[in-house]
Amino acid sequence: MVEATATATEIKNQFGKYLQMIINGNEVIITKNGQEIGRIIPKEKTISYLTDSLTGIIKSDYDLDKVREESLKSKYEIND
């Protein structure tokens, strides 16, 4: 994936150019006052982006039902 960086003003003034870049599968990073404030990524890459960012956070032995049960127990103070 190719990244482009543009200021908020550039995005405003040349929206069509950056929109076409996104349509072509590229990511656009938006900055304001030298700070990154956001990214626009193609829709097809949103799932990949989210799962890549979670790599290493969720353990492979993760049991969603068990976590949900524990969460509900603690929320409603249910003791076994």
Steps between C-alpha positions, in 0.01 A plus 500: 500500500635840403459781749457866418517779754302819459405793716135564579515802269638290213222246551244781492643662187580181306242254629449334161871417471513334841167326449637343182808383691273327752292344223826365355571323831732750667489636853497875564634640826357839596703746705422831664768722650753223440307239699329194355129539564354218293528249221273412215534142383315310228194309620649167388795549733309592818471142625868433433598826669299421813617141530862598441475760775362238743772243432654403830224661707255211485642176632467192283328312782238773531154363590238763421220317685709469816602867490138605441383285793766643732415852391130450572576344839715792604253754363208353690706373794395137456685256722514129423 
